[in-house]
Amino acid sequence: MMRVLYLTFDDLSRSGPWSAHVKRVADVLGAKVVAAPRRFDRLSACATSFLNEARAYKPDVILSRGIHLSVAPALAAARAGVPLVVEIDSLLEDQVRGKIRRAMIRAAHRFTLARAARVVASSAELRDALVERYGYPEKRVDVGDVEASVRKSLR
């Protein structure tokens, strides 16, 4: 049986579409879900928390919901020596103002994508943006199928 550690920045204590999505995906994959610490403003605290979970759980793959300013999931997967699959529903850089903030977010996106074995995009348009803006290989992007991406990352 495949062991999946599902990292999220969503507040799972609140009901809503994203927490329901995380729970649904976790059920399908039999994944252990770990939410970022409430105060993940320090990269080291978030990365340490995720890495400790990975070392204790010993997953075959790490699945991260979202691509944020934090590169903690990419760091944890690299240190644990397992593939990273990133599930993306939007690009944060499209939602912020300011040249410096946008540049920081773009750098975090590039860092994470460079370390991702596969990406699950929520739409074909988002897939195209990942390929065009970040040069992410189209053949490693799946549209909407989280389970297939996780399985492909292990090949």
ZAVODO-247603 format. One record per residue: x, y, z of N, C-alpha, C in turn; residue number from 0. Coordinates in pm, 1 decimal. Layout:
PT X Y Z X Y Z X Y Z NUM
...
//
This chain:
PT 83.7 -118.7 0.0 0.0 0.0 0.0 88.1 124.9 0.0 0
PT 51.1 219.7 -80.6 124.1 345.4 -93.6 95.7 435.0 27.7 1
PT 203.6 493.5 82.6 190.7 584.0 197.4 205.4 726.7 147.5 2
PT 99.0 805.4 166.4 96.3 943.8 119.4 83.5 1036.6 238.8 3
PT 173.3 1134.3 244.7 163.3 1240.0 344.1 111.5 1363.4 271.4 4
PT -4.8 1411.3 311.4 -73.8 1521.1 243.5 -56.1 1647.5 326.5 5
PT 25.2 1740.6 278.5 52.8 1865.6 348.5 -37.7 1975.7 294.3 6
PT -93.5 2054.1 384.3 -183.8 2160.0 342.2 -163.7 2284.2 428.0 7
PT -196.6 2397.3 370.5 -194.1 2523.4 443.3 -335.9 2565.9 479.2 8
PT -433.6 2482.3 447.8 -573.3 2511.7 477.8 -602.1 2490.1 625.9 9
PT -692.8 2568.4 679.8 -738.6 2551.9 816.8 -848.3 2446.0 813.9 10
PT -813.3 2325.4 850.4 -907.4 2213.9 841.7 -1010.7 2213.0 953.8 11
PT -994.2 2301.4 1051.5 -1093.8 2308.8 1158.5 -1217.1 2386.0 1113.3 12
PT -1204.9 2457.1 1003.9 -1318.4 2533.0 948.7 -1378.5 2455.2 833.2 13
PT -1509.5 2450.4 829.4 -1573.4 2382.3 717.2 -1569.8 2474.4 595.8 14
PT -1564.4 2414.1 481.3 -1558.9 2491.3 358.0 -1515.4 2401.7 244.3 15
PT -1515.2 2455.2 124.4 -1484.4 2371.2 8.3 -1342.8 2314.2 10.0 16
PT -1243.9 2390.4 59.7 -1107.0 2338.4 55.3 -1084.0 2232.8 160.5 17
PT -1137.8 2251.6 280.8 -1119.9 2147.9 381.8 -1194.8 2021.7 340.7 18
PT -1311.2 2036.0 278.5 -1384.3 1918.9 228.3 -1304.2 1849.3 118.6 19
PT -1242.0 1926.5 31.4 -1159.4 1869.7 -75.7 -1042.1 1790.7 -17.7 20
PT -972.4 1849.9 78.0 -857.6 1782.8 139.0 -901.7 1650.7 201.7 21
PT -1011.2 1653.1 274.1 -1060.2 1530.9 338.9 -1101.2 1425.4 236.9 22
PT -1163.4 1467.8 127.6 -1205.6 1374.5 22.2 -1084.3 1309.2 -45.1 23
PT -985.5 1389.5 -81.7 -863.9 1336.8 -145.0 -790.6 1243.4 -49.0 24
PT -780.6 1283.5 77.2 -713.3 1200.1 177.1 -782.3 1064.9 190.8 25
PT -915.4 1065.2 189.5 -989.6 939.2 198.3 -960.1 849.2 78.6 26
PT -960.1 906.0 -40.6 -935.0 827.5 -162.6 -795.0 766.8 -160.6 27
PT -696.7 845.3 -115.4 -557.7 799.6 -116.3 -516.1 727.1 11.7 28
PT -600.3 731.6 113.0 -561.4 676.7 242.6 -445.1 754.7 301.5 29
PT -443.5 884.7 276.8 -331.1 970.2 315.6 -343.2 1020.0 458.4 30
PT -228.0 1044.0 517.3 -223.1 1114.0 645.2 -216.4 1262.3 612.5 31
PT -305.1 1341.8 671.9 -311.2 1485.7 645.2 -240.9 1561.4 757.8 32
PT -156.7 1655.0 717.7 -88.7 1741.1 813.5 -105.9 1885.6 767.6 33
PT -166.7 1965.3 852.6 -184.1 2107.6 822.2 -64.2 2184.5 875.8 34
PT -30.8 2291.1 808.4 78.6 2376.7 852.6 47.8 2428.0 991.5 35
PT 151.0 2448.8 1070.9 127.2 2505.9 1204.3 49.9 2637.0 1190.7 36
PT -33.4 2665.2 1286.4 -116.0 2786.5 1281.9 -33.6 2910.4 1252.1 37
PT 83.2 2917.3 1311.5 170.6 3032.8 1288.8 289.3 2986.2 1206.2 38
PT 266.2 2976.3 1075.4 374.6 2928.9 989.7 447.5 3045.6 923.8 39
PT 445.2 3161.2 990.6 511.7 3278.0 934.0 663.3 3260.7 929.7 40
PT 716.3 3170.6 1007.8 859.3 3142.3 1000.3 879.0 3016.8 917.2 41
PT 950.7 3030.5 807.9 974.3 2917.8 717.6 1035.0 2799.9 791.0 42
PT 1129.6 2826.1 878.7 1196.3 2715.0 946.4 1099.3 2635.4 1033.0 43
PT 1004.7 2701.9 1099.1 908.5 2630.8 1183.0 818.9 2540.9 1099.5 44
PT 772.8 2591.5 986.8 685.1 2513.6 900.0 762.5 2397.7 836.8 45
PT 881.0 2424.9 786.0 961.6 2320.0 723.3 997.9 2212.2 824.9 46
PT 1033.1 2253.8 945.2 1067.8 2157.4 1049.8 947.9 2071.3 1086.2 47
PT 832.3 2132.3 1099.4 710.5 2058.1 1130.8 680.3 1954.4 1022.5 48
PT 686.2 1996.3 896.6 658.2 1903.5 786.5 763.5 1794.1 778.6 49
PT 889.7 1828.5 797.8 996.1 1728.2 791.4 984.0 1627.9 905.5 50
PT 953.0 1674.2 1024.6 934.8 1582.4 1137.5 821.2 1484.9 1109.9 51
PT 712.3 1535.3 1052.1 600.7 1447.3 1016.4 644.4 1344.3 912.3 52
PT 720.8 1389.1 813.5 767.1 1297.6 707.8 859.3 1190.6 765.1 53
PT 949.3 1229.2 851.6 1040.5 1131.0 911.0 965.7 1029.4 996.2 54
PT 865.0 1075.2 1069.2 788.6 984.8 1155.6 697.4 892.7 1074.3 55
PT 635.8 945.1 970.6 537.4 868.4 892.1 602.7 781.3 784.4 56
PT 719.2 823.6 734.0 791.2 752.8 628.3 704.6 730.2 503.2 57
PT 659.9 840.7 441.6 572.6 827.2 323.8 650.6 783.9 199.1 58
PT 576.9 733.1 102.0 633.7 703.6 -29.8 633.4 828.5 -115.7 59
PT 540.8 918.5 -86.8 526.6 1042.4 -162.6 465.1 1148.9 -72.0 60
PT 503.4 1275.0 -97.6 441.1 1387.2 -27.2 355.1 1462.1 -128.3 61
PT 231.4 1484.8 -91.1 136.3 1561.4 -170.8 114.5 1693.5 -98.0 62
PT 128.6 1803.1 -169.7 108.4 1934.7 -110.0 -6.1 2004.5 -181.2 63
PT -103.7 2052.2 -103.1 -214.0 2126.3 -163.5 -178.9 2273.6 -165.5 64
PT -159.2 2322.1 -283.7 -132.1 2463.1 -301.7 15.3 2492.0 -321.2 65
PT 38.1 2600.8 -389.7 174.8 2650.3 -408.3 173.0 2792.4 -355.0 66
PT 240.4 2811.0 -245.9 231.8 2935.5 -170.7 367.4 3002.6 -166.6 67
PT 376.6 3103.5 -83.4 504.8 3168.3 -60.7 598.6 3073.3 13.7 68
PT 543.1 2981.0 90.2 624.9 2887.4 165.1 678.7 2777.1 73.7 69
PT 805.8 2748.0 89.1 868.1 2638.8 15.0 884.8 2516.2 105.0 70
PT 820.9 2518.6 221.0 836.2 2413.1 321.1 804.6 2273.5 268.2 71
PT 696.2 2252.5 192.7 671.9 2116.9 142.0 785.1 2066.2 51.4 72
PT 839.4 2153.2 -31.9 949.8 2112.8 -120.6 1073.6 2077.1 -38.6 73
PT 1101.9 2155.8 64.0 1216.4 2125.6 149.9 1197.3 1993.4 223.9 74
PT 1077.7 1972.2 276.7 1050.1 1848.5 350.8 1062.7 1726.5 260.0 75
PT 1008.2 1733.2 139.5 1017.1 1619.9 46.7 1161.9 1591.4 8.3 76
PT 1237.5 1697.2 -17.6 1378.1 1678.8 -54.9 1456.1 1615.0 59.2 77
PT 1436.3 1663.9 180.9 1508.9 1609.1 296.4 1465.7 1466.7 328.2 78
PT 1337.3 1435.9 304.8 1287.5 1300.4 330.6 1322.7 1205.1 216.8 79
PT 1364.7 1260.5 103.3 1404.5 1177.2 -10.3 1288.4 1109.8 -80.9 80
PT 1174.3 1178.2 -83.9 1056.8 1122.1 -151.4 1006.0 1221.4 -255.7 81
PT 933.3 1170.8 -357.5 878.9 1261.6 -458.5 775.4 1356.6 -399.4 82
PT 767.3 1474.2 -460.6 668.9 1575.5 -423.3 570.1 1591.7 -537.0 83
PT 442.1 1586.0 -503.9 334.5 1616.2 -597.9 265.3 1740.2 -544.2 84
PT 247.9 1839.6 -630.6 186.6 1965.8 -589.3 52.1 1980.7 -658.6 85
PT -48.9 2005.0 -579.6 -184.6 2026.4 -629.3 -209.9 2176.8 -631.2 86
PT -241.4 2231.6 -748.6 -252.9 2376.5 -764.1 -390.1 2413.1 -821.1 87
PT -457.0 2508.7 -754.8 -584.9 2557.2 -807.2 -575.0 2700.4 -857.9 88
PT -464.9 2769.2 -825.8 -442.1 2904.8 -876.3 -297.2 2942.4 -848.3 89
PT -254.9 3050.8 -910.2 -120.5 3101.4 -884.9 -130.6 3224.3 -796.0 90
PT -67.5 3217.7 -681.4 -73.4 3326.6 -584.8 -21.1 3456.3 -644.8 91
PT 75.5 3447.6 -734.2 132.5 3570.4 -791.5 28.3 3652.0 -866.7 92
PT -77.6 3587.2 -913.7 -184.1 3658.4 -983.9 -278.0 3731.7 -888.3 93
PT -263.2 3706.5 -759.1 -356.0 3760.9 -660.9 -295.5 3869.4 -572.8 94
PT -168.2 3901.5 -593.0 -103.7 4001.9 -507.1 -63.6 4124.6 -587.3 95
PT -47.7 4232.5 -514.7 -1.3 4357.3 -575.6 141.5 4383.5 -530.0 96
PT 210.5 4457.8 -610.2 345.4 4497.4 -573.9 450.3 4413.0 -642.5 97
PT 542.4 4479.9 -703.3 647.3 4413.4 -780.4 733.1 4322.0 -693.0 98
PT 768.6 4367.8 -574.1 855.9 4288.4 -486.5 783.1 4164.7 -435.7 99
PT 660.0 4181.7 -388.9 582.5 4065.2 -340.9 561.8 3963.9 -452.7 100
PT 529.5 4012.5 -570.4 508.5 3922.6 -683.4 638.2 3848.0 -718.1 101
PT 750.1 3917.0 -712.2 879.4 3853.8 -741.1 914.1 3747.6 -636.6 102
PT 884.8 3774.8 -510.9 910.3 3676.9 -405.2 824.8 3552.6 -424.7 103
PT 699.5 3573.3 -457.4 609.1 3460.6 -478.3 651.1 3380.3 -600.2 104
PT 688.2 3449.2 -705.9 732.9 3379.5 -827.1 857.7 3295.4 -796.6 105
PT 949.1 3348.7 -716.0 1069.9 3273.7 -679.2 1032.9 3148.3 -598.4 106
PT 937.6 3161.0 -506.4 893.2 3044.9 -428.4 826.1 2942.1 -519.1 107
PT 745.0 2989.3 -613.2 681.3 2897.6 -708.9 787.5 2823.1 -788.7 108
PT 886.5 2895.0 -838.6 994.0 2832.0 -917.9 1069.0 2727.6 -835.2 109
PT 1099.6 2761.4 -711.5 1171.1 2670.6 -622.4 1091.7 2540.5 -604.6 110
PT 964.3 2554.7 -572.5 880.6 2437.0 -548.7 861.6 2355.6 -676.2 111
PT 830.8 2422.5 -786.0 809.5 2350.4 -911.7 934.7 2277.6 -958.8 112
PT 1051.2 2334.6 -934.3 1176.3 2270.4 -974.5 1196.9 2138.8 -900.2 113
PT 1132.1 2123.4 -786.1 1148.1 2003.2 -704.6 1028.3 1909.1 -711.0 114
PT 925.5 1947.0 -784.3 804.1 1865.0 -792.3 817.6 1756.8 -899.5 115
PT 787.7 1635.3 -860.5 787.9 1523.8 -955.7 670.0 1536.1 -1051.2 116
PT 557.4 1584.7 -998.4 435.8 1601.8 -1078.4 357.0 1717.7 -1020.9 117
PT 269.4 1772.6 -1105.1 179.3 1880.1 -1063.2 38.6 1842.9 -1107.8 118
PT -56.7 1870.3 -1020.7 -197.9 1853.8 -1054.1 -255.7 1994.2 -1066.2 119
PT -294.6 2032.4 -1185.5 -355.3 2163.4 -1209.4 -506.9 2146.8 -1211.9 120
PT -576.6 2247.4 -1162.9 -722.6 2238.1 -1157.8 -788.4 2260.2 -1294.0 121
PT -712.7 2313.8 -1390.5 -770.8 2339.3 -1522.7 -662.0 2335.7 -1629.2 122
PT -704.4 2323.6 -1753.5 -610.5 2326.8 -1865.6 -545.1 2463.8 -1876.3 123
PT -617.9 2569.2 -1842.5 -561.9 2704.1 -1846.8 -448.0 2719.6 -1745.9 124
PT -466.4 2665.0 -1628.4 -361.6 2670.7 -1527.2 -241.5 2586.4 -1570.6 125
PT -266.2 2471.1 -1628.0 -157.5 2388.6 -1682.2 -76.3 2469.2 -1782.6 126
PT -145.3 2537.2 -1873.3 -77.3 2617.5 -1974.4 5.3 2729.5 -1911.2 127
PT -46.8 2792.5 -1806.1 27.0 2899.0 -1737.6 153.5 2843.9 -1672.6 128
PT 145.1 2726.4 -1612.3 263.0 2665.0 -1550.4 370.8 2635.5 -1654.2 129
PT 328.1 2588.4 -1768.7 422.1 2556.1 -1876.1 483.4 2683.7 -1933.9 130
PT 400.1 2783.7 -1961.1 448.1 2907.5 -2024.2 531.5 2994.0 -1929.4 131
PT 481.4 3018.5 -1809.2 550.3 3109.1 -1716.5 671.3 3047.7 -1649.0 132
PT 658.5 2920.2 -1612.8 761.4 2856.8 -1531.9 842.5 2752.7 -1607.0 133
PT 802.4 2721.4 -1728.7 874.7 2620.9 -1805.5 859.8 2480.8 -1748.6 134
PT 753.8 2458.7 -1670.7 732.0 2325.1 -1613.9 692.2 2230.3 -1727.0 135
PT 750.8 2111.6 -1733.1 722.0 2019.0 -1843.5 574.4 1977.8 -1848.7 136
PT 511.2 2002.1 -1960.3 368.9 1971.3 -1975.7 338.7 1824.3 -1949.7 137
PT 431.0 1737.0 -1984.7 406.8 1593.1 -1967.1 401.3 1552.5 -1819.4 138
PT 444.5 1641.5 -1728.9 439.1 1611.6 -1585.6 325.2 1684.8 -1515.1 139
PT 232.4 1742.5 -1594.3 116.6 1810.9 -1536.6 -8.3 1730.4 -1569.6 140
PT -84.0 1696.6 -1467.7 -212.6 1630.4 -1485.5 -320.7 1730.8 -1451.1 141
PT -428.7 1728.8 -1524.0 -538.8 1820.5 -1496.2 -643.9 1746.1 -1414.9 142
PT -656.7 1786.6 -1288.6 -764.4 1740.5 -1202.6 -754.0 1603.2 -1140.4 143
PT -660.5 1519.3 -1177.8 -657.3 1382.0 -1127.0 -544.3 1363.6 -1026.7 144
PT -573.1 1391.1 -900.4 -473.1 1384.9 -794.6 -421.1 1242.8 -777.8 145
PT -510.9 1147.2 -773.8 -470.2 1008.6 -750.4 -375.0 959.5 -859.1 146
PT -404.8 989.1 -984.9 -317.2 946.6 -1094.9 -180.2 1012.0 -1083.0 147
PT -175.2 1138.4 -1047.7 -47.3 1208.2 -1033.6 37.8 1147.5 -923.3 148
PT -24.2 1115.4 -812.1 49.4 1055.2 -701.0 107.3 921.3 -745.4 149
PT 28.4 841.0 -813.2 77.6 710.3 -859.8 189.2 726.0 -963.8 150
PT 175.0 821.0 -1055.0 277.8 844.7 -1157.4 408.5 892.9 -1096.9 151
PT 401.4 963.9 -984.9 524.0 1017.2 -923.4 614.2 905.7 -871.8 152
PT 557.8 789.8 -849.1 634.3 676.9 -795.5 698.9 591.9 -903.5 153
PT 672.8 621.3 -1029.4 731.2 542.8 -1139.0 869.6 587.1 -1170.6 154
//
